[in-house]
């Protein structure tokens, strides 16, 4: 077999693995969260693949549309799924992703914002009072948390000397000549850990999870994400739920990548170990979210800005660590 054939086979294998992961991992994350919450409540709970059955069931069902809806309602779910798939392709949330073009961190943040905008338009187009109420809260949360997410990614960009996430989240930096430099090890692990915590806390706000919102509540006045999709049904709801689960996997993957990079600054980690730790980290974060939602209580709405302040503090601390250790560069 020629070198070109080997390269083509490798690329095909990476694409097959990536597409399989995009389909399976969001289902697994949701399943792990629900299973963990059930076990902590002394229940058996649904199987891990139950979210996949839910989406397939919704795809077979018909839709109920309000008379006030226009084409924006249907367009919003399509754009939401398309934007999320583009994010899954561009964002380095997996260490074994196939080839993708360079992705500037500001462009990625704007893509996340674009997905939020169309989800807001879909909820407003339904004409539901609860949809407008949830959209108002979603806008407020997005306005608060977006600077924290961007600041964390900018701190990594300053640390790595690039705004390209593909360069930032690559693995050129094993210990090498820095293996005996304690400042390099502590600074590198500290920056990646702080940004990983910041991205994880930001994901709880972006995804409307506890302690910001209770995704299992039945009180419409306290809902954020659920209030926005009350009027969705059938295939439309299936697309929204899949996009939400995939966006969850992307956020968890970015956080897990940061933690793996922190470990790579201390120990030498092979490429296979990086991929395994990446997937295991996403699953571990999903389990931790299940534990958090079982033990934590929902914050009062006026307390949410204080929680966001903790997230911003993590990003600021990472930025100060980068600025204060100019000699520590990858």
N, C-alpha and C positions, 0 to 999 in steps of 0.2 A: 504494500500500500504506500502511495506517494505521500510526501509531506503535506501537500495540499489536501489530500483525502483525509489525512489524520486531523488537520486543522478544521476541515468542514465537519467531520464527525464530532469533534470536541465542541464546536459551536452549536451544533444541533442538540447535543446532549445537554448543554447548559441552558438552551432555550426550553427544552422539554422539562428540565428540572425547575426552571423559573416559573413557567406557566403552571405546572403542577402545584408549586408552592403558593402562587397567587390564588389558586382555587381552594386549596386545602387549608392553608394557614389561617385565613380569616374565620373559617368555620371552626377550626380547632381552638382559636383564641376565645371565641364566644362560648364554645362548649366547655372549655376549662373554667371560665368565669362562673358559668351557671352550675357546673358540677361541684366546684369548690364551695360555692354558697350553699348548695344543697347538703353537702356532707357536713358542713359546719352547723347546719340546722338539724342534723340527725335524720336527713332524708336521703333516699337513693338518688333522686334527681334524674333528669333526662340523659340519654346517651350523649357522648361527645359530638357525634355527627348530627344531632337533632336540628341545629340551625340550617344545615343543608337540606334536610327534609322540609323545613318550614319555607325556604326559598322556592323549592320545587313545587310545593303545594300552592304557593302564591302565584307562580307562573301559570298554573292551570286554571286559576280562578278568573272570573270576570271582574270588571271594574264598575264602580259606582261613582259617577261624576256629578258635581254640583252644576246647576244651571249658570252660575256666575263664573265658572272656569273658562279660561281661554287656552290657546295653544301654549302659553308660557308654562302651565302646570305640567303638561307632558314633556315639554322641552327641558324643563329643569332637571328631571330625573335622568334624562339621557346625557345632558351635559355634565351632571354630577358624576355619573359612572365613567364617562369618557375622561374627564379631568382626573379622577382618582386613578384610573388605569395608566394615564400618562405619568402621574406622580409615582406610581409603583415602578414604572420603567426608568424614570430619570433619577429618582431619589435612591441613594445608596443605603437602603435599609436592610439589604442582604449582601453578604460578602461574596456570594457566588452568582451575582447577577451577570447576564450576558452583556454584550457590548451595548453602550448607550452613549449619546452625545454628552458633551460637557454641560453641566447644570449649575448655573450660578445660584447661590443661596438666596438672593433676592427674588430671582425668578421663581424658585420653588415656593417661597413664602407667598408670592402673588398667586401662584396656582392654588395653594390652599385657600387663599382669600376668594378666588374665583369660584371654587366649589361651594364655599359658604354663601356667596352672593346668590347663586342660582338656587340653593336650597331655601334661602330666604324668599326669593321671588316665587318659588313654588308654593310655599306656605301662605304667602300673602294673596296669591292669585286664587286660592281656594275660597276666599271670602269668609273664612271662619274666624270668629273672635278669638278662639284659643290659638289658632295658627298665628294670628297677628301678635298675640301676647307672647308666645314662644319665640317668634322672630325678633321681637323687641329685646328679649333677654339674650338671645343668641348674638345679636349685634353688640350688646353691652359686653358680653364675655369675650367676644372676638377682639373688640377694641382694647380690652384690658390685657389679654394674654398675648396678643401678637407681638408687642414690643419685647416681651420676655423671651419668646421663641427666637425672634430675630437677633436679639442681643447675645443669646447663647451661641447661635451659629456664627455670628460675627466674631465672637471671642475665639472660636476655633479657627476662623479664617485668618485672623491676625496671628494666631499661634503657628499656623501652617504656612502663612505667607501667600494665601490664595483664597479667592471667593468661590472657587469651583468645588462643589461638594464631592465630585468624583476624585479630586486631588486630596481634599481634606480627609476623606474617609478611606483612602487607599492605605496600604500597609508597607510603606517604604522604610519605616522606622522600627526595625528591631533594635536590640540593645547595641550591637556593634561596638563602635569605639566609645560609646557613652556608658558602657556597662559598669564602670567604676565611678561614675559621676553621680553622687547622691542627689545633687540639686536637679539634674536632668530627670532622674527617675521620679522624684517626688513631684516636680513641677508638671511633668507630662501626665502622670497618673492623676494628680489633683485636678488639672484642667479638664481632662476627659470625664472624670467622675462627677464633677460639679455640673458640667453641661449635660451629662446623662440624666442626673437627677432633675435638672431644670426641664429637659424635654419630657421626661416622664410626668412631672407635675403639670406641665402645660397640656399634655395629652388628656389628663383627667378633666381639665377645663374645656378643651376643644371638643371632646367626645361627650361632654355632659355626664360624667360619671361622678360617683361619690368622692369627696364630700360636697361637691358643687350642686349636683342634681342626682336624684334617685331614679334610675331608669326603670325600676319596677313599681313605681308609685301609681296609684289610680286617682290621684288628685290633680285635675287638669291645671289648677291654678299654680301648682308648684313645678310643672313640667317645663322642660326646655326643648330637647330634641323630640320627645314623644308628642308634645303639643303641636309641633310643626308638621308632623306626618299623620295627624288624626284623620285627615280627609283622603289620604292615599290608600289605595287598595289594589289587589290583583298584581299584575305585572309591574305597575308603577311602584307599588310598595316593595316588591321583590328587588327592583333595581336600587331603590334607596337603601334598603337594609344591607344589600351586598356592598354597596359603596361605603356605607358607614363601617361595616366590619373590616373592609380592606383598608380604609383610612386608619382604623385602630391598629391594624397590623403594621402599617407604615410607621406610625408614631412609636409603637413598641419596638420595632426593628431599629429605628434610629437611636433610641435609648440603649438598646442592647448592644448596638455597634459601639457606642461610646464606652460602655463598660468593658467590652472586649478590647478596645484600644487601650484602656487604662491597664488591663492585665498584660497586654502586649508590651507596654512600656517597662514592665518589671520582669516578665518571663518571655522566653522565645516561644512563639506559638506558630505551628505549621499552618499552611493554608487549609488543610482538611479540618484541623482543630478549630480554626477561626469560623468555618462554616457551621460546624456542629455546635460550638458555643453560641453562635449567633441565633440559631433556631432554638436552642435550649433556653437562651436568655429571653426570647420573645415569649415562650411558654411559661417561664418562671414569672415574668412580669404579669402575664394574664392570671396566673394563680394568685399572685400577690394582690392584684386588683380584686379578685373574688374574696380574699380574706379581708381586705380593707372595706369592701362594701358590706361585709357581714358584721364587722366590729364598729365601724365608724357611724356617726350620725350626720344627717344632712345639715349643712351650715345654713343659718339664716341669711337671707339675701344681702342684708347690709354687712354681713361678715365676709362675704366672698372677696371684696377688694383686699382685705387683710391676707387672705390665702394667696391671692395673686401677688401680693407684695413679697411673700416668701419665695415665690418662683422667680420674680425679678431679682431678688437678693442673691439667689444661686447664680444667675447669669452674670450679675455685676461682680460677684466674688471671683468667678472664672475670668472675667475681663481684667479685674485688678491683678489677679495672679499672673496673667499674661503680660500686663504692662509693667508689673514690678519685677519680672524675671526676664528681661530682654535677652539675656544670654541663653535662655532655655528655648531653643527653637528646634523644630524637626528638620 
